[in-house]
Amino acid sequence: MLGDNAYGINGEFRDELRCLGLEFFLQIDPGQLTGWAQPVRLEKKRIRWHVVADAPAASTLLKLFAAQKAVKWRPCSWKAADGQTRHTRLAWMRVYLPGGMDRESQSLEEVWLVVDWPEGAAEAYHYYLAHLHREPTVARCLRLSRARWQIEQYFQRVKDELGLDHFEGRSWQGFHHHLVMAVLAYMFVTVVFLDAKKNFWCDVGASVDEDASVAGEVGRLLFLLRQKL
């Protein structure tokens, strides 16, 4: 799950994503969240857990990262949509957030703080909170940090060209039916466009867990499309 700061700083939203077994990579303002670079002891008072009185005070994530004595920067590069090669550096560290205890959790929220800071820049490009099922890698963090551009491009194109903004229904199911139809139209147009290019091969990826309900709905819609064509 990708999202901007409005989602990244929302602890309840992050909790629900974890409950659903989903990974997330959410942009944050590091000055809005506090935590620790190491776990601190907790104690139970009445019905809730609290940080012990002699524990060090929580610091903003901005200060936590700045306090690191030796940051392991990982240089990386990618080709942007305009064909230019761009460069940046990535670093990450584990942080422990206290907000979960306000939501009746019995432990701190453990999460990765990922920092994207191009060399020579006065300040970081973005900070992210990440919950991943395996250790972060440069390739994956770079891809996730830039993937929201593709989502924004998709929404712009399907609204302008493929009728996503024409939906006038009122039901939750109807809206998602319309979304799926717009996605299929976008996939069709994109594949036809790329197929015209030399040496193109359409690879939809692998090793992704299948969601039975989504797969069933897509299969049903494709069947209906075949009857129309």
VOMILO-10310 format. One record per residue (C-alpha): x, y, z; residue in one letter. Coordinates in steps of 0.5 Angstrom, whole numbers, plus 500, padded with zeros to 3 digits. Layout:
VOMILO-10310
[site [X; Y; Z]; 'A']
...
This chain:
VOMILO-10310
[site [500; 500; 500]; 'M']
[site [503; 507; 498]; 'L']
[site [500; 513; 501]; 'G']
[site [502; 521; 502]; 'D']
[site [503; 524; 509]; 'N']
[site [496; 524; 511]; 'A']
[site [496; 516; 511]; 'Y']
[site [503; 516; 513]; 'G']
[site [502; 519; 520]; 'I']
[site [495; 516; 521]; 'N']
[site [497; 510; 526]; 'G']
[site [490; 507; 526]; 'E']
[site [491; 506; 518]; 'F']
[site [497; 503; 519]; 'R']
[site [494; 498; 524]; 'D']
[site [489; 496; 520]; 'E']
[site [494; 495; 514]; 'L']
[site [498; 490; 519]; 'R']
[site [491; 487; 521]; 'C']
[site [490; 485; 513]; 'L']
[site [497; 483; 512]; 'G']
[site [499; 488; 508]; 'L']
[site [506; 492; 507]; 'E']
[site [506; 499; 507]; 'F']
[site [511; 505; 504]; 'F']
[site [508; 511; 507]; 'L']
[site [511; 518; 506]; 'Q']
[site [511; 522; 512]; 'I']
[site [513; 529; 515]; 'D']
[site [518; 526; 520]; 'P']
[site [517; 532; 525]; 'G']
[site [510; 530; 526]; 'Q']
[site [512; 523; 529]; 'L']
[site [516; 521; 535]; 'T']
[site [519; 515; 537]; 'G']
[site [526; 512; 539]; 'W']
[site [531; 508; 536]; 'A']
[site [531; 503; 541]; 'Q']
[site [526; 499; 544]; 'P']
[site [524; 502; 551]; 'V']
[site [521; 498; 557]; 'R']
[site [513; 499; 558]; 'L']
[site [509; 498; 564]; 'E']
[site [502; 496; 565]; 'K']
[site [498; 502; 569]; 'K']
[site [490; 499; 570]; 'R']
[site [488; 497; 563]; 'I']
[site [493; 501; 559]; 'R']
[site [501; 500; 557]; 'W']
[site [505; 506; 558]; 'H']
[site [513; 507; 557]; 'V']
[site [516; 507; 564]; 'V']
[site [518; 513; 568]; 'A']
[site [525; 513; 567]; 'D']
[site [525; 512; 560]; 'A']
[site [529; 517; 555]; 'P']
[site [524; 522; 552]; 'A']
[site [521; 520; 545]; 'A']
[site [524; 525; 540]; 'S']
[site [522; 527; 533]; 'T']
[site [523; 522; 527]; 'L']
[site [527; 528; 524]; 'L']
[site [532; 528; 530]; 'K']
[site [532; 521; 531]; 'L']
[site [535; 520; 524]; 'F']
[site [540; 526; 525]; 'A']
[site [543; 523; 531]; 'A']
[site [545; 517; 528]; 'Q']
[site [553; 517; 528]; 'K']
[site [554; 513; 522]; 'A']
[site [549; 513; 517]; 'V']
[site [550; 508; 511]; 'K']
[site [548; 511; 505]; 'W']
[site [546; 507; 499]; 'R']
[site [547; 510; 492]; 'P']
[site [542; 509; 487]; 'C']
[site [540; 511; 480]; 'S']
[site [534; 510; 475]; 'W']
[site [531; 513; 469]; 'K']
[site [526; 518; 469]; 'A']
[site [520; 518; 464]; 'A']
[site [523; 524; 460]; 'D']
[site [529; 519; 459]; 'G']
[site [534; 522; 464]; 'Q']
[site [538; 518; 469]; 'T']
[site [537; 521; 476]; 'R']
[site [541; 519; 482]; 'H']
[site [539; 519; 490]; 'T']
[site [541; 516; 496]; 'R']
[site [537; 511; 501]; 'L']
[site [538; 510; 508]; 'A']
[site [534; 506; 513]; 'W']
[site [533; 505; 520]; 'M']
[site [528; 501; 525]; 'R']
[site [524; 506; 529]; 'V']
[site [519; 505; 535]; 'Y']
[site [513; 509; 535]; 'L']
[site [509; 510; 542]; 'P']
[site [502; 511; 538]; 'G']
[site [500; 504; 539]; 'G']
[site [499; 504; 546]; 'M']
[site [494; 510; 545]; 'D']
[site [490; 505; 541]; 'R']
[site [491; 500; 547]; 'E']
[site [497; 496; 544]; 'S']
[site [501; 492; 549]; 'Q']
[site [507; 494; 545]; 'S']
[site [511; 500; 541]; 'L']
[site [510; 500; 534]; 'E']
[site [516; 497; 530]; 'E']
[site [517; 500; 523]; 'V']
[site [522; 502; 518]; 'W']
[site [524; 509; 517]; 'L']
[site [527; 510; 510]; 'V']
[site [530; 517; 508]; 'V']
[site [531; 519; 501]; 'D']
[site [536; 524; 500]; 'W']
[site [540; 526; 494]; 'P']
[site [547; 527; 495]; 'E']
[site [549; 535; 495]; 'G']
[site [541; 537; 497]; 'A']
[site [540; 541; 503]; 'A']
[site [535; 537; 505]; 'E']
[site [532; 530; 504]; 'A']
[site [527; 529; 498]; 'Y']
[site [522; 525; 502]; 'H']
[site [522; 521; 509]; 'Y']
[site [517; 514; 509]; 'Y']
[site [515; 509; 514]; 'L']
[site [515; 502; 511]; 'A']
[site [512; 496; 514]; 'H']
[site [515; 490; 510]; 'L']
[site [515; 482; 510]; 'H']
[site [523; 482; 509]; 'R']
[site [529; 486; 510]; 'E']
[site [529; 493; 506]; 'P']
[site [533; 493; 499]; 'T']
[site [535; 499; 495]; 'V']
[site [532; 496; 489]; 'A']
[site [525; 495; 492]; 'R']
[site [525; 502; 496]; 'C']
[site [527; 506; 490]; 'L']
[site [521; 503; 486]; 'R']
[site [516; 504; 492]; 'L']
[site [519; 511; 493]; 'S']
[site [517; 513; 486]; 'R']
[site [511; 508; 484]; 'A']
[site [506; 513; 486]; 'R']
[site [508; 517; 480]; 'W']
[site [505; 512; 476]; 'Q']
[site [499; 512; 480]; 'I']
[site [498; 519; 479]; 'E']
[site [499; 518; 472]; 'Q']
[site [494; 513; 472]; 'Y']
[site [488; 517; 475]; 'F']
[site [490; 523; 471]; 'Q']
[site [489; 519; 464]; 'R']
[site [483; 515; 466]; 'V']
[site [480; 521; 468]; 'K']
[site [481; 525; 462]; 'D']
[site [481; 519; 457]; 'E']
[site [477; 513; 459]; 'L']
[site [471; 515; 463]; 'G']
[site [473; 514; 470]; 'L']
[site [470; 521; 472]; 'D']
[site [463; 519; 469]; 'H']
[site [461; 515; 474]; 'F']
[site [454; 517; 477]; 'E']
[site [452; 511; 481]; 'G']
[site [451; 511; 489]; 'R']
[site [453; 504; 491]; 'S']
[site [460; 502; 494]; 'W']
[site [460; 495; 489]; 'Q']
[site [458; 499; 483]; 'G']
[site [464; 504; 484]; 'F']
[site [469; 499; 485]; 'H']
[site [466; 495; 478]; 'H']
[site [467; 502; 475]; 'H']
[site [474; 502; 477]; 'L']
[site [475; 495; 475]; 'V']
[site [473; 497; 468]; 'M']
[site [477; 503; 468]; 'A']
[site [483; 499; 470]; 'V']
[site [482; 494; 464]; 'L']
[site [481; 499; 459]; 'A']
[site [488; 503; 461]; 'Y']
[site [491; 496; 461]; 'M']
[site [489; 495; 454]; 'F']
[site [491; 501; 452]; 'V']
[site [498; 501; 455]; 'T']
[site [499; 494; 452]; 'V']
[site [497; 496; 445]; 'V']
[site [501; 502; 445]; 'F']
[site [507; 498; 448]; 'L']
[site [506; 493; 443]; 'D']
[site [508; 498; 438]; 'A']
[site [515; 499; 440]; 'K']
[site [521; 495; 438]; 'K']
[site [523; 489; 443]; 'N']
[site [517; 490; 447]; 'F']
[site [515; 484; 452]; 'W']
[site [509; 485; 457]; 'C']
[site [511; 482; 464]; 'D']
[site [505; 482; 469]; 'V']
[site [510; 480; 475]; 'G']
[site [511; 474; 479]; 'A']
[site [511; 472; 486]; 'S']
[site [505; 476; 488]; 'V']
[site [499; 473; 492]; 'D']
[site [493; 472; 489]; 'E']
[site [487; 475; 492]; 'D']
[site [481; 470; 490]; 'A']
[site [475; 476; 490]; 'S']
[site [479; 481; 486]; 'V']
[site [481; 475; 481]; 'A']
[site [474; 473; 481]; 'G']
[site [471; 480; 479]; 'E']
[site [477; 481; 474]; 'V']
[site [475; 474; 471]; 'G']
[site [468; 475; 470]; 'R']
[site [469; 482; 467]; 'L']
[site [473; 479; 462]; 'L']
[site [468; 474; 460]; 'F']
[site [463; 480; 459]; 'L']
[site [468; 484; 455]; 'L']
[site [469; 478; 451]; 'R']
[site [461; 477; 449]; 'Q']
[site [461; 484; 447]; 'K']
[site [467; 484; 442]; 'L']
